Amino acid sequence: MLAGREDHVQRPRRLESEIQTIVLEWTRKHGIIGKKLSWGEGWPDYMFLYRGHVCFIEFKALGEKPKKLQGYIINMLVTRHFKVWVVDDPNIGIAILEDWINGIRALTDSG
């Protein structure tokens, strides 16, 4: 699932590493474990763990798209029902993860 806006709002150009840093700082404040993946070429940059759930994010600089192998692996994960996002904006990355943990909280706090 590609996370990005197609509107005409000018977004600041950020390096992939800057986007990662901002999102990872937010995850640490919210009890999410972020693990940099080194499983080989093509895998998403990070795996996030929260209350027994897992998701993946591939970080990109603004406007960049996944490479062919990355797209293949992302599709493989999605077809196996994993949550995977490609994020090129830290605010969107944070919003995605916030929605993700709120959904998990709704499931785990109701039982």
C-alpha positions in Angstrom: 0.0 0.0 0.0 1.6 3.3 -1.0 1.2 6.1 1.5 1.5 9.4 -0.1 -0.6 12.4 -1.0 -1.5 13.2 -4.6 -2.7 16.7 -3.8 -0.9 19.9 -4.8 0.4 20.9 -1.3 4.1 21.5 -1.4 5.9 19.2 0.9 9.5 19.7 2.1 12.1 17.6 0.4 13.5 15.2 3.1 16.1 12.5 2.9 14.9 9.0 3.6 17.1 8.9 6.8 15.4 12.1 8.1 11.9 10.6 7.5 13.0 7.4 9.3 14.4 9.4 12.3 11.2 11.4 12.8 9.0 8.3 12.6 11.2 6.2 14.8 11.3 9.0 17.5 7.5 8.9 17.5 7.3 5.1 17.7 9.6 5.1 20.8 7.4 7.5 22.6 4.3 5.3 21.9 5.7 1.9 22.9 6.2 0.5 19.4 9.3 -1.6 18.8 11.0 -0.6 15.5 13.6 -3.1 14.1 15.8 -2.2 11.2 15.7 -5.2 8.8 18.8 -6.7 7.3 17.3 -9.7 5.8 18.7 -9.0 2.3 18.0 -6.8 -0.6 14.4 -5.9 -1.3 12.9 -6.2 2.2 11.2 -3.2 3.8 13.5 -1.0 5.9 11.7 -1.5 9.2 9.5 -4.0 11.0 7.3 -2.6 13.8 6.0 -4.6 16.7 3.1 -3.7 19.0 1.0 -5.9 21.3 1.7 -9.0 19.3 1.2 -7.4 15.9 3.6 -6.7 13.2 3.8 -4.3 10.2 6.5 -3.2 7.8 7.5 0.2 6.4 9.7 0.9 3.4 10.9 4.5 3.7 11.6 6.6 0.6 12.6 10.2 -0.1 9.7 12.3 -1.3 8.3 11.0 -4.5 10.5 7.9 -4.8 9.0 4.5 -5.5 10.0 1.0 -4.5 12.5 -0.8 -6.8 11.2 -3.8 -8.7 12.5 -6.4 -6.1 11.1 -4.2 -3.3 7.7 -4.2 -5.0 7.8 -7.9 -5.4 8.5 -8.5 -1.7 6.0 -5.9 -0.6 3.3 -7.6 -2.7 4.3 -11.0 -1.3 3.9 -9.7 2.3 0.6 -8.0 1.5 -0.9 -11.2 -0.1 0.0 -13.0 3.1 -2.0 -10.4 5.1 0.8 -8.4 6.5 0.5 -4.6 6.8 3.1 -3.0 4.6 3.4 0.7 3.7 5.7 2.8 1.6 6.2 6.1 3.3 7.8 9.3 1.8 6.5 11.8 4.4 7.0 11.6 8.2 3.6 13.0 9.0 1.9 10.3 6.9 4.1 7.6 8.4 3.1 8.7 11.9 -0.6 8.9 11.0 -0.4 5.4 9.5 1.2 4.0 12.6 -1.2 5.9 14.9 -4.2 4.4 13.1 -2.5 1.0 13.2 -1.9 1.0 17.0 -5.4 2.5 17.6 -6.9 -0.5 15.7 -4.8 -2.9 17.8 -5.8 -1.1 21.0 -9.5 -1.4 20.0 -9.0 -5.2 19.6 -6.9 -5.9 22.6 -8.6 -3.5 25.1 -12.1 -4.8 24.4 -11.6 -8.4 25.4 
